[in-house]
Amino acid sequence: MDKGYALPDDFIVPDYQGRCVTNIVPSIYFTLAKSSSSPATSVLKLEEAMKREGAEGKGFYSVLPSEVDGVDSVVLLVLDGLGFRQLQQRLERLPNLASMTQGMVHSVAPTTTACALTSLTTGLPPSKHGLVGYRMRIGSAAIMNTLKWATDRDCSVKVPEPKVLQPHEPFFGLRPMVVTKAIFDNTGFTKAHLRNVRTRYWRTLSGISSAVTDLQRDKERFIYLYYEGLDTTAHEFGLGAHYDLELEFIDYLVGNLKRTLSRNSALVITADHGQVEVLDPPVHLQSDILSKVLYQSGEGRFRWLHLKVGMTDEVANLCEKYYGDQCKVLTREELLDMHVLGPTMQPEVALRLGDVALVATQKVAFYDPFDTGPFELVSRHGALTADEIEVPLLSYVT
């Protein structure tokens, strides 16, 4: 298939070596390492740790605004599912968020939680850390759900240990305090992207602020805080009234967190991806395509087709014929040439990809009978439109 690599406005390749979520945690650590007040770790030690885990090290791009320079501690709040554009459209009713310094960074590809949170905590693109989708191939034929850390259907393939599938140490082995929901304790995905950290779990919503208050009193210098409520709300109800009310609650939470900060501390807020409302039913692939497909992986807006041998060009052309006005159709080789998942692709990671990718450019999703949940999704993510890939980077300094 020869159609060139011209990219439409709704297909943005992440800026992995610039303003990207991969550079947030390194930026925070370098800021704390250079602080004159009892450094969290030396700059040299941090550079060595980053080099050991395959990150940029000394040459990385700092994404933090200058106001954060010299702070003694940082609370990083990760709001699952908050896109930069969705936030900017609602700032007038969100006083605590609106009063913060506004910035934007890119998520990763695909724009889905498993990929982006792992990139946040490791500082690595999906092409290096290896979690390349919500559902991805393991072994020769099994498809694993990375959030559930289980295969989609009964099969003989054993699910790999998290440390095997994702071998890089989160936070470069520097073990910050992590505040997250208790139900995520001891899950496979947690072990993949948050292992070897020190953890404080919350069970009630008030527990979020109280945990941060206690940790600030204990002079913890870096606190990573995760909240998933907005993503859950958007999936079930879309981007309307329910979404707005959830954002207003988050704004109240942010106000509480600002008040808990000790002197010369920063609150930094980001997200893993944005959202797109997909109101039409998922697109069912044509029968002449499905007859050549062995199985599917990925997600509805970044759908991988795993094909019978020798079918790649034919299926890519058929997909272009039927769906070229709804998505970007890319073979695995084209996607790798464009560095969509990162500047360098580990050979073992490339084996987890399909043969042809359908990356939505319109408000559509592509159907897979094995990719279902407890309710019909209203808002989705995974593709590379600005609504999905642009996420906020907000800051506030006491």
C-alpha positions, 0 to 999 in steps of 0.5 A: 500500500503506497499512500504516503504519510501525510497527516491530517489535523486530527492525527497528532504524533506525540511529541515524546522528546518535548512536551509529553507526559513522559517528561513530567516525572523526570522534570519533577525529580530534577526540580527537587534534586536541584532544590537547595533544601535537602535534595531528594536525590542528587542530579548525578544519581537521578541521571544514572537512574534514568539512564539505567531505565532507558530514559533520556537522562541529562538531555531530557526536556523539562515541561514544568513552568519556571514558577516550580523551580526551587520548591521543596515538595511536589504533589502530582495529581493525575486526573484520569480522562481530563483532556486539555480542550475539555477543561478549557471549555469549562474553566469559567465554572472551575475557580480552583483549576482556573487559578492555576498556571495553564499548560498543555502536554501530549499524552502517548499513543494509544491514548489509553490509561494503561499506556499513558499511566505507565509512560507517566511513571516510567518516563518512557514511551510505550515502544520502550515500556511495552504496554502498547494498548488496552488489549494487546497480544501476548505469545502467538495468539492470546489477547490480554486486557492490560487493566484486568491483567487477564486474557480475554477468553479461555486459552492455554497462554499464561499471563506474564508477570508484570515485571516481565512484561514491563521490566522498567522500574517506575519512578526510576526506582526512587520510591515516592509516596503514591496515593491511590484507591484501595481497590487497585491494591495488588492488581497486575496493572498496579504491579506493572506501573506502580511497583516498589513505591510506598503507598497510601490507599484511600477508601473514601473521597475525604481520604484523598485530602487527609492522606496528602495532609498527613504526608505533607506533615511528614515532609514527603517531597514527592507525592503521586496522587491518582483519581479515576472518577472523571474517566468513569463518568465520561465513559458512562454518561458522556461529556454533558451534565454528569461530566460537568458535575464531576469536574466541579467536584474535582475543582473542590478537591483541588481547592482542598489540596491547595490548602493542605500544601506546606510552604514552598510546595507545588501542586501539579495536575495532569491527565493520561488522555482526553475524551471524544463523545461517540454517540453512534454504535461501533462500526462493524467491519465488513465481512470481506475484511473479517474473513481475513482477520484472526483476532483484534486487539487495541481499543475501539478508536485504535483498533489493531487487526491481526491477520492471516499470513500475506493479507496485510496489503489487501486488508489495508486497501479494503480498510482504506476503501471502506473507512478511509474517511473515518480513520487513518489506516496504517500497516505496522511498518508504516506506524513504526516508521512514523514513530507513533508509539515512540522514537525507538521500538523494542523488538519484543514490543513490536511483536505485541502489535497487529498487522493493520491499525485503524486509528479513528479521526472522526467520532467513531469506534470500531467493534470487536465482540471481545472488547465489551464492558458492563455498559455501552461507552458514550465517551471514548479515547485511544486515537490521536485527535487533539481532544484525546492527545492534548492533556493539561499541565497545571501548576500552583505554588504556595 
